[in-house]
Amino acid sequence: MRYTDDIYLNNDPFSGSDRDTTIRCHTYKIVKVRKAHSCMLATMLYIKPHEISVGKRARCDSALVDEEWGRYYTCLDCMDKWLIEYLGIMPD
């Protein structure tokens, strides 16, 4: 982990006006995963798909997307890569 939780939470890799979806009731937090989850951001960054291991910290997003509830997880390593390469936010 290279950044504070606030930086991970205040920069949403899945937001943007170019989306053709309706997103409502969006909540997000940093969690310690209790079961393995696929990293959603890996697909977006063209990184080899991988799972977030039990006990690792991750960003968890929940939302009503096009009128269906969804929840997805992003590992903090992929968040680091995205913050550096796409937003230019360098770690302290």
VMD Tcl script that draws the C-alpha trace (Angstrom):
set ca {
  {0.00 0.00 0.00}
  {1.47 3.28 -1.12}
  {-1.34 5.72 -0.37}
  {-3.69 6.65 2.45}
  {-7.21 5.21 2.55}
  {-8.56 8.69 1.73}
  {-6.70 8.74 -1.59}
  {-7.98 5.26 -2.48}
  {-11.54 6.32 -1.64}
  {-11.53 9.79 -3.20}
  {-10.37 8.57 -6.64}
  {-12.92 6.31 -8.30}
  {-11.56 4.34 -11.27}
  {-15.07 3.41 -12.39}
  {-16.58 6.89 -12.55}
  {-16.83 9.08 -15.59}
  {-19.30 10.66 -17.94}
  {-18.47 8.22 -20.77}
  {-20.45 5.42 -19.12}
  {-23.78 4.33 -20.61}
  {-25.01 3.10 -17.27}
  {-27.12 4.54 -14.49}
  {-25.44 4.26 -11.09}
  {-27.32 5.03 -7.88}
  {-26.81 4.37 -4.16}
  {-23.04 4.05 -4.66}
  {-21.07 3.32 -1.49}
  {-17.43 2.39 -1.15}
  {-14.97 1.57 1.60}
  {-11.65 -0.12 2.27}
  {-12.16 -3.62 3.63}
  {-10.16 -6.68 4.59}
  {-11.61 -9.41 2.38}
  {-13.00 -12.48 4.14}
  {-13.15 -14.62 1.01}
  {-11.29 -14.44 -2.29}
  {-12.68 -12.01 -4.88}
  {-11.70 -11.20 -8.45}
  {-10.03 -7.83 -8.88}
  {-12.34 -5.77 -11.10}
  {-9.74 -3.14 -11.99}
  {-7.31 -5.72 -13.40}
  {-9.58 -6.22 -16.42}
  {-9.83 -2.49 -17.03}
  {-6.04 -2.03 -16.86}
  {-5.35 -5.07 -19.09}
  {-3.52 -6.79 -16.25}
  {-3.66 -10.56 -15.90}
  {-6.91 -11.37 -14.07}
  {-6.26 -12.28 -10.46}
  {-7.97 -12.82 -7.14}
  {-7.65 -10.80 -4.00}
  {-6.55 -13.22 -1.28}
  {-8.30 -13.65 2.04}
  {-6.99 -11.14 4.57}
  {-5.81 -8.59 1.98}
  {-7.16 -5.06 1.99}
  {-9.21 -3.89 -0.99}
  {-11.59 -1.19 -2.13}
  {-15.17 -2.49 -2.10}
  {-17.80 -0.68 -4.19}
  {-21.53 -1.40 -3.94}
  {-24.13 0.24 -6.13}
  {-27.39 -0.05 -7.94}
  {-26.21 -0.27 -11.57}
  {-28.90 -0.13 -14.24}
  {-31.41 -1.11 -11.54}
  {-29.44 -4.20 -10.40}
  {-27.39 -4.38 -7.20}
  {-23.73 -5.13 -7.64}
  {-20.59 -5.30 -5.54}
  {-17.03 -5.42 -6.79}
  {-13.57 -5.40 -5.27}
  {-10.33 -3.78 -6.38}
  {-6.96 -4.76 -4.94}
  {-4.81 -1.92 -3.65}
  {-1.89 -2.95 -5.92}
  {-4.07 -2.27 -8.99}
  {-5.32 0.96 -7.40}
  {-1.65 2.01 -6.96}
  {-0.95 1.30 -10.63}
  {-4.04 3.21 -11.74}
  {-3.28 6.23 -9.52}
  {0.27 6.49 -10.87}
  {-0.24 5.66 -14.55}
  {-3.64 7.20 -15.24}
  {-3.93 10.07 -12.76}
  {-0.25 10.89 -12.25}
  {-0.60 10.85 -8.46}
  {2.78 9.89 -7.09}
  {3.12 8.33 -3.62}
  {4.82 10.30 -0.84}
}
mol new
graphics top color blue
foreach p $ca { graphics top sphere $p radius 0.5 }
foreach p [lrange $ca 0 end-1] q [lrange $ca 1 end] { graphics top cylinder $p $q radius 0.2 }
display resetview
